[in-house]
């Protein structure tokens, strides 16, 4: 087993603080203040972004290849290195010293070229660290410095900064995350609803415009997923991100809620503003996912407090603004009947995500067994898979995955044998998973005037 050298507690990870202070000192006395301030801002952006990446690295689901923060850092750092080397040349050796700093960290961190962003940073810096900057460039003219300052400013302003308030979390896929709709077992009706609706607006805008001009039909920009817990509402939202090739921001309601007067409303408004700003600066739309939206979009009545009333009103206004600003708002709830009618109206499409049917259950079992070395024999037995799927009728997607793990554990306890249908039977008999009552979540007249309060 390979032991990563990251475990060495004596290692001090972080950007080069000593070199950073030297750079600040040099720029603080530089005559061209505009140029110096631009580089200081670019340097500060690099440091804050690098700090963010290092915090993300501590999470198990961090993946370099899918991190927008890494892309931003590499781009900004390379430009900063170029400008600093042009300005101070061999006297300072900024790129060379930074290259050695990241090289040292790279080897201490395990020297994994594929998964360590430090290796990519070294690749960006190696050109400048070889001393290719001609010494004469250090004494460049005022016009040249002005032009470089302008370019540095353009780089800084064009670099899209992700929300950093903590209210929004950028969804970063892991090895086990859905890549697109192909990763979703079953849910054919749900996927069809998206493909014929919101995804058409994203992937085929010309056809969407044609449908509107000829039939007055416009795909929805907002979608509400409702149904029993554990049936894949969040999973399908993550898969939608990959299918649409758009960033997905998740509103963290635990951060948005506050006992301070008006603060919850302000947090909701701020979260939407951050998503809108990102969309405008990046020049492309994004997805905003609000799980358990019933906790902030609940029904308003005479018993509701003034603060709660303002909170719901703020949500409604924020959704209206988001729709006009390139934001696709996806909501999820297992308490549809608790939602305020006005919130329900804001969602142009409402999709029921229920317990999986027989085909979806077979797909889920196969998906789980495919990842188990000891499950390959059972995976090839289609009749056994069908029998297991029938035994799992009524269970949610999440429960089926947990039962599959229990079945695997049963086989492991049996002298590490292959997983069998009997292991599944035992797991089902002993499970504490509860089958949800779908009638509680899917009512025939759910959208009638009586149920959602239309007048």
C-alpha positions as CSV (number, residue, x, y, z in Angstrom):
1,X,0.0,0.0,0.0
2,X,1.3,3.4,-1.0
3,X,1.5,5.9,1.9
4,X,1.1,9.4,0.8
5,X,3.7,11.8,2.2
6,X,0.9,14.3,2.8
7,X,0.6,12.8,6.3
8,X,3.9,14.4,7.4
9,X,2.7,16.9,10.0
10,X,5.9,18.9,9.7
11,X,5.0,20.1,6.2
12,X,3.8,23.6,5.9
13,X,1.6,23.9,2.9
14,X,0.6,27.3,1.6
15,X,1.7,29.9,-0.9
16,X,5.2,31.3,-0.5
17,X,4.6,33.9,2.2
18,X,8.2,35.2,2.3
19,X,8.3,35.8,-1.5
20,X,4.8,37.3,-1.3
21,X,6.0,39.9,1.3
22,X,9.1,40.7,-0.8
23,X,6.9,41.4,-3.8
24,X,4.6,43.6,-1.8
25,X,7.6,45.6,-0.6
26,X,9.0,46.1,-4.1
27,X,5.6,47.2,-5.5
28,X,4.9,49.5,-2.6
29,X,7.9,51.7,-3.6
30,X,7.5,51.4,-7.4
31,X,7.0,54.7,-9.0
32,X,4.2,53.7,-11.4
33,X,1.4,53.4,-8.8
34,X,-1.3,52.3,-11.2
35,X,0.8,49.5,-12.5
36,X,1.9,48.5,-9.0
37,X,-1.7,48.5,-7.7
38,X,-2.9,46.3,-10.6
39,X,-0.2,43.7,-9.9
40,X,-0.9,43.9,-6.2
41,X,-4.6,43.1,-6.9
42,X,-3.6,40.3,-9.3
43,X,-1.3,38.9,-6.6
44,X,-4.0,39.1,-3.9
45,X,-6.4,37.3,-6.2
46,X,-3.9,34.5,-6.7
47,X,-3.3,34.2,-3.0
48,X,-7.0,34.1,-2.1
49,X,-7.8,31.6,-4.8
50,X,-4.9,29.4,-3.8
51,X,-6.2,29.4,-0.2
52,X,-9.6,28.4,-1.4
53,X,-8.1,25.4,-3.4
54,X,-6.1,24.3,-0.3
55,X,-9.3,24.3,1.8
56,X,-11.1,22.3,-0.9
57,X,-8.2,19.8,-1.0
58,X,-9.1,18.8,2.6
59,X,-12.4,17.5,1.3
60,X,-12.6,14.0,0.0
61,X,-14.5,14.9,-3.1
62,X,-12.0,17.5,-4.4
63,X,-11.0,16.9,-8.0
64,X,-8.4,19.0,-9.8
65,X,-9.8,18.5,-13.3
66,X,-13.2,19.7,-12.4
67,X,-12.2,22.7,-10.2
68,X,-12.8,26.1,-11.8
69,X,-10.7,27.6,-9.0
70,X,-7.6,25.7,-10.3
71,X,-8.2,27.0,-13.8
72,X,-8.5,30.5,-12.6
73,X,-5.3,30.3,-10.4
74,X,-3.2,28.8,-13.2
75,X,-4.2,31.5,-15.6
76,X,-3.8,34.4,-13.2
77,X,-0.5,33.1,-11.7
78,X,1.1,32.7,-15.1
79,X,0.3,36.3,-16.1
80,X,1.5,37.6,-12.8
81,X,4.8,35.8,-13.1
82,X,5.3,37.2,-16.6
83,X,4.7,40.8,-15.6
84,X,6.8,40.6,-12.4
85,X,9.7,39.0,-14.3
86,X,9.5,41.7,-17.0
87,X,9.5,44.4,-14.3
88,X,12.2,43.1,-12.0
89,X,14.0,40.4,-14.1
90,X,17.1,38.5,-12.8
91,X,17.2,40.8,-9.8
92,X,14.1,39.2,-8.2
93,X,13.9,35.8,-10.0
94,X,10.2,35.6,-9.1
95,X,9.2,32.7,-11.5
96,X,12.3,30.7,-10.6
97,X,11.6,31.0,-6.9
98,X,7.9,30.2,-7.3
99,X,8.7,27.2,-9.5
100,X,11.0,25.8,-6.8
101,X,8.4,26.4,-4.2
102,X,5.7,24.4,-6.0
103,X,8.2,21.8,-7.0
104,X,9.1,21.2,-3.4
105,X,5.4,21.0,-2.4
106,X,4.6,18.7,-5.4
107,X,7.2,16.1,-4.3
108,X,6.2,16.3,-0.6
109,X,2.6,15.9,-1.7
110,X,3.2,12.5,-3.4
111,X,4.3,13.6,-6.9
112,X,1.0,12.7,-8.5
113,X,1.1,14.4,-11.9
114,X,-2.5,13.5,-12.8
115,X,-4.2,14.8,-9.7
116,X,-2.0,17.5,-8.2
117,X,-2.5,21.1,-9.5
118,X,1.0,22.0,-8.3
119,X,2.4,20.0,-11.3
120,X,0.3,22.1,-13.7
121,X,1.5,25.3,-11.9
122,X,5.2,24.2,-12.4
123,X,4.4,23.7,-16.1
124,X,3.0,27.2,-16.3
125,X,6.1,28.7,-14.6
126,X,8.9,26.8,-16.2
127,X,9.1,29.0,-19.2
128,X,9.6,32.1,-17.2
129,X,11.8,30.3,-14.6
130,X,14.3,29.5,-17.3
131,X,15.3,33.1,-17.4
132,X,13.9,33.9,-20.9
133,X,13.1,37.5,-19.9
134,X,15.7,39.7,-21.5
135,X,17.3,42.0,-18.9
136,X,16.8,45.0,-21.1
137,X,13.0,44.5,-20.6
138,X,13.4,45.4,-16.9
139,X,14.1,49.0,-18.0
140,X,11.1,49.2,-20.3
141,X,9.6,52.5,-21.3
142,X,6.6,54.2,-19.6
143,X,4.4,53.4,-22.6
144,X,5.3,49.7,-22.4
145,X,4.6,49.6,-18.7
146,X,1.3,51.3,-19.3
147,X,0.3,48.8,-21.9
148,X,1.3,45.9,-19.6
149,X,-0.7,47.4,-16.8
150,X,-3.7,47.6,-19.1
151,X,-3.3,43.9,-20.0
152,X,-2.9,42.9,-16.4
153,X,-6.1,44.8,-15.5
154,X,-7.9,43.1,-18.4
155,X,-6.8,39.7,-17.1
156,X,-7.9,40.5,-13.6
157,X,-11.3,41.8,-14.6
158,X,-12.0,38.9,-17.0
159,X,-11.2,36.3,-14.5
160,X,-14.6,35.1,-13.2
161,X,-14.6,34.9,-9.4
162,X,-16.9,32.2,-7.9
163,X,-19.2,33.1,-5.1
164,X,-17.4,33.2,-1.8
165,X,-20.0,34.1,0.8
166,X,-20.6,30.5,1.8
167,X,-24.3,30.7,0.8
168,X,-23.7,29.0,-2.5
169,X,-21.6,25.8,-3.1
170,X,-20.3,25.0,-6.5
171,X,-21.1,21.4,-7.3
172,X,-17.8,19.5,-8.0
173,X,-18.3,16.0,-9.3
174,X,-16.4,13.1,-7.8
175,X,-15.6,9.6,-9.2
176,X,-19.0,8.4,-8.0
177,X,-21.0,11.4,-9.2
178,X,-23.3,11.2,-12.2
179,X,-21.6,12.4,-15.4
180,X,-24.8,13.0,-17.3
181,X,-28.2,11.4,-17.8
182,X,-26.5,8.1,-18.9
183,X,-25.4,7.7,-15.2
184,X,-29.0,7.8,-14.0
185,X,-30.6,4.4,-13.7
186,X,-34.2,4.5,-14.9
187,X,-36.1,7.7,-14.4
188,X,-37.0,7.7,-18.1
189,X,-40.0,9.9,-17.7
190,X,-38.1,12.4,-15.6
191,X,-35.2,12.5,-18.2
192,X,-37.7,12.9,-21.0
193,X,-39.3,15.9,-19.3
194,X,-36.0,17.6,-19.0
195,X,-34.9,16.7,-22.6
196,X,-38.2,18.1,-24.0
197,X,-38.2,21.1,-21.7
198,X,-35.3,22.9,-20.1
199,X,-32.5,21.1,-22.0
200,X,-34.0,22.1,-25.3
201,X,-33.7,25.7,-24.3
202,X,-30.1,25.2,-23.4
203,X,-29.0,22.8,-26.2
204,X,-31.3,23.9,-29.1
205,X,-32.2,27.5,-28.5
206,X,-33.1,28.0,-32.3
207,X,-35.7,25.2,-32.1
208,X,-37.0,26.7,-28.9
209,X,-37.5,30.0,-30.6
210,X,-39.2,28.3,-33.6
211,X,-41.6,26.4,-31.3
212,X,-42.5,29.7,-29.6
213,X,-43.1,31.6,-32.8
214,X,-45.2,28.8,-34.4
215,X,-47.0,27.4,-31.4
216,X,-46.4,29.8,-28.5
217,X,-44.6,27.1,-26.6
218,X,-41.5,28.1,-24.7
219,X,-39.4,25.6,-22.7
220,X,-39.4,26.2,-18.9
221,X,-36.6,28.0,-17.2
222,X,-37.6,26.8,-13.7
223,X,-38.2,23.2,-12.7
224,X,-39.6,21.9,-9.4
225,X,-38.8,18.2,-8.5
226,X,-41.1,16.8,-5.9
227,X,-41.7,13.4,-4.4
228,X,-40.6,11.0,-1.6
229,X,-37.2,11.4,0.0
230,X,-34.4,9.3,-1.3
231,X,-35.7,8.9,-4.8
232,X,-33.0,10.8,-6.6
233,X,-34.1,14.5,-6.8
234,X,-30.6,15.8,-5.9
235,X,-29.0,13.1,-8.0
236,X,-30.9,14.1,-11.1
237,X,-30.0,17.7,-10.5
238,X,-26.3,16.8,-10.5
239,X,-26.7,14.7,-13.6
240,X,-28.5,17.7,-15.3
241,X,-25.4,19.8,-14.7
242,X,-23.3,17.3,-16.7
243,X,-26.0,16.8,-19.4
244,X,-26.3,20.6,-19.9
245,X,-22.6,21.2,-19.4
246,X,-23.4,24.1,-17.1
247,X,-22.1,24.9,-13.6
248,X,-24.4,23.9,-10.7
249,X,-24.6,26.1,-7.6
250,X,-26.4,24.7,-4.5
251,X,-28.0,27.1,-2.1
252,X,-26.9,26.1,1.4
253,X,-30.1,26.8,3.5
254,X,-28.2,26.1,6.7
255,X,-26.1,29.1,5.9
256,X,-28.9,31.3,4.6
257,X,-31.1,30.9,7.7
258,X,-30.6,33.3,10.5
259,X,-32.3,34.3,13.8
260,X,-31.4,38.0,13.1
261,X,-34.2,40.2,11.8
262,X,-34.2,40.5,8.0
263,X,-30.9,38.5,7.7
264,X,-32.5,35.4,6.1
265,X,-34.1,37.5,3.5
266,X,-30.9,39.3,2.8
267,X,-29.0,36.0,2.6
268,X,-31.5,34.7,0.0
269,X,-31.2,37.8,-2.0
270,X,-27.4,37.8,-1.8
271,X,-27.2,34.1,-2.9
272,X,-29.2,34.8,-6.1
273,X,-27.2,37.9,-6.8
274,X,-23.9,35.9,-6.6
275,X,-25.3,33.4,-9.1
276,X,-26.5,36.2,-11.4
277,X,-23.1,38.0,-11.2
278,X,-21.3,34.7,-12.1
279,X,-23.5,34.2,-15.1
280,X,-23.1,37.7,-16.3
281,X,-19.3,37.7,-16.0
282,X,-18.8,34.3,-17.4
283,X,-21.1,35.0,-20.3
284,X,-23.1,31.7,-19.9
285,X,-26.1,30.6,-17.8
286,X,-25.9,28.4,-14.7
287,X,-28.1,26.1,-12.6
288,X,-29.2,27.1,-9.1
289,X,-30.4,24.2,-7.1
290,X,-32.5,24.7,-3.9
291,X,-33.1,21.5,-2.0
292,X,-35.9,21.4,0.6
293,X,-37.3,24.7,-0.8
294,X,-40.3,24.3,1.4
295,X,-38.2,25.5,4.3
296,X,-38.0,29.0,2.8
297,X,-41.0,29.0,0.4
298,X,-43.7,27.8,2.8
299,X,-47.3,28.9,2.7
300,X,-48.2,32.4,3.9
301,X,-51.3,32.8,6.1
302,X,-52.5,35.0,8.9
303,X,-50.4,33.1,11.5
304,X,-47.1,33.8,9.7
305,X,-44.7,36.3,11.2
306,X,-43.7,39.5,9.4
307,X,-40.1,38.2,9.0
308,X,-41.3,35.0,7.4
309,X,-43.6,36.9,5.1
310,X,-40.7,39.0,3.9
311,X,-38.6,35.9,3.4
312,X,-41.1,34.3,1.0
313,X,-41.6,37.6,-0.8
314,X,-37.8,38.0,-1.2
315,X,-37.6,34.4,-2.7
316,X,-40.3,35.2,-5.2
317,X,-38.7,38.5,-6.3
318,X,-35.3,36.8,-6.5
319,X,-36.7,34.0,-8.7
320,X,-38.2,36.6,-11.0
321,X,-34.9,38.4,-11.4
322,X,-33.0,35.2,-11.9
323,X,-35.2,34.1,-14.7
324,X,-34.4,37.3,-16.6
325,X,-30.6,36.9,-15.9
326,X,-29.7,33.5,-17.3
327,X,-30.3,31.4,-14.2
328,X,-32.2,28.2,-14.3
329,X,-33.6,27.6,-10.8
330,X,-34.2,24.0,-9.9
331,X,-36.1,23.3,-6.7
332,X,-36.7,20.0,-4.8
333,X,-39.1,19.2,-2.0
334,X,-40.8,16.2,-0.4
335,X,-43.4,18.5,1.2
336,X,-45.1,19.9,-1.9
337,X,-48.3,20.7,0.0
338,X,-46.5,23.0,2.3
339,X,-45.2,25.3,-0.5
340,X,-46.7,28.7,-1.0
341,X,-49.0,28.8,-4.1
342,X,-47.0,31.8,-5.5
343,X,-43.8,29.8,-5.2
344,X,-45.4,26.8,-7.0
345,X,-46.5,29.2,-9.8
346,X,-42.9,30.4,-10.3
347,X,-41.9,26.9,-11.3
348,X,-43.0,26.5,-14.9
349,X,-42.4,22.8,-14.9
350,X,-43.2,20.4,-12.0
351,X,-41.8,16.9,-12.2
352,X,-42.8,14.1,-9.9
353,X,-39.8,11.9,-8.9
354,X,-41.3,8.7,-7.3
355,X,-40.0,5.3,-6.3
356,X,-38.4,3.5,-9.1
357,X,-40.4,1.1,-11.4
358,X,-39.3,-2.4,-12.2
359,X,-36.9,-1.4,-15.0
360,X,-35.3,1.3,-12.8
361,X,-34.9,-1.1,-10.0
362,X,-33.1,-3.6,-12.3
363,X,-30.9,-0.8,-13.5
364,X,-30.1,0.3,-10.0
365,X,-29.2,-3.3,-8.9
366,X,-27.0,-3.7,-12.0
367,X,-25.3,-0.4,-11.4
368,X,-24.4,-1.4,-7.8
369,X,-23.3,-4.9,-8.7
370,X,-21.1,-3.6,-11.5
371,X,-18.9,-1.8,-8.9
372,X,-18.5,-5.0,-6.8
373,X,-15.8,-7.5,-7.9
374,X,-17.8,-10.3,-6.1
375,X,-21.0,-9.3,-7.8
376,X,-20.1,-10.1,-11.4
377,X,-21.6,-13.6,-11.5
378,X,-25.0,-12.3,-10.2
379,X,-24.8,-9.4,-12.6
380,X,-24.7,-11.8,-15.5
381,X,-27.8,-13.7,-14.3
382,X,-30.7,-11.6,-15.8
383,X,-33.4,-13.8,-14.2
384,X,-31.9,-13.3,-10.8
385,X,-31.6,-9.6,-11.3
386,X,-35.3,-9.5,-12.3
387,X,-36.3,-11.5,-9.2
388,X,-34.3,-9.1,-6.9
389,X,-35.9,-6.1,-8.6
390,X,-39.4,-7.5,-7.8
391,X,-38.4,-8.1,-4.2
392,X,-37.3,-4.4,-4.0
393,X,-40.7,-3.0,-5.1
394,X,-41.6,0.1,-3.2
395,X,-38.2,1.0,-1.9
396,X,-36.6,4.3,-2.9
397,X,-33.4,4.6,-5.0
398,X,-31.4,5.4,-1.9
399,X,-32.8,2.4,0.0
400,X,-32.0,0.1,-2.9
401,X,-28.4,1.2,-2.9
402,X,-28.1,0.6,0.9
403,X,-29.7,-2.8,0.6
404,X,-27.2,-3.7,-2.2
405,X,-24.3,-2.8,0.2
406,X,-25.9,-4.9,3.0
407,X,-26.2,-7.8,0.5
408,X,-22.5,-7.5,-0.3
409,X,-21.7,-7.4,3.4
410,X,-23.7,-10.7,3.9
411,X,-21.6,-12.3,1.2
412,X,-18.4,-11.0,2.7
413,X,-19.3,-12.5,6.1
414,X,-19.9,-15.8,4.4
415,X,-16.2,-16.5,3.8
416,X,-15.9,-13.7,1.3
417,X,-18.1,-15.6,-1.2
418,X,-19.8,-14.2,-4.3
419,X,-23.0,-12.1,-3.8
420,X,-26.1,-14.2,-4.4
421,X,-29.8,-13.6,-4.6
422,X,-30.1,-15.1,-1.1
423,X,-27.8,-12.3,0.2
424,X,-30.3,-9.8,-1.2
425,X,-33.3,-11.6,0.3
426,X,-31.6,-11.6,3.7
427,X,-30.7,-7.9,3.4
428,X,-34.3,-7.0,2.5
429,X,-35.7,-9.1,5.5
430,X,-33.3,-7.3,7.9
431,X,-33.4,-3.8,6.5
432,X,-34.6,-0.9,8.5
433,X,-35.4,1.1,5.3
434,X,-39.0,2.1,5.1
435,X,-41.0,2.1,1.9
436,X,-42.5,5.6,1.4
437,X,-46.2,6.0,0.9
438,X,-46.4,7.5,-2.6
439,X,-50.0,8.6,-2.1
440,X,-48.7,11.1,0.5
441,X,-46.5,12.7,-2.2
442,X,-48.3,12.2,-5.5
443,X,-52.0,13.1,-5.4
444,X,-54.1,12.9,-8.6
445,X,-55.4,16.4,-8.2
446,X,-52.2,17.9,-6.7
447,X,-52.4,20.9,-9.0
448,X,-56.1,21.5,-8.6
449,X,-57.3,24.8,-7.3
450,X,-58.2,23.2,-4.0
451,X,-54.7,21.9,-3.4
452,X,-52.5,24.8,-4.3
453,X,-54.8,27.6,-3.4
454,X,-55.7,29.2,-6.7
455,X,-58.5,31.7,-6.5
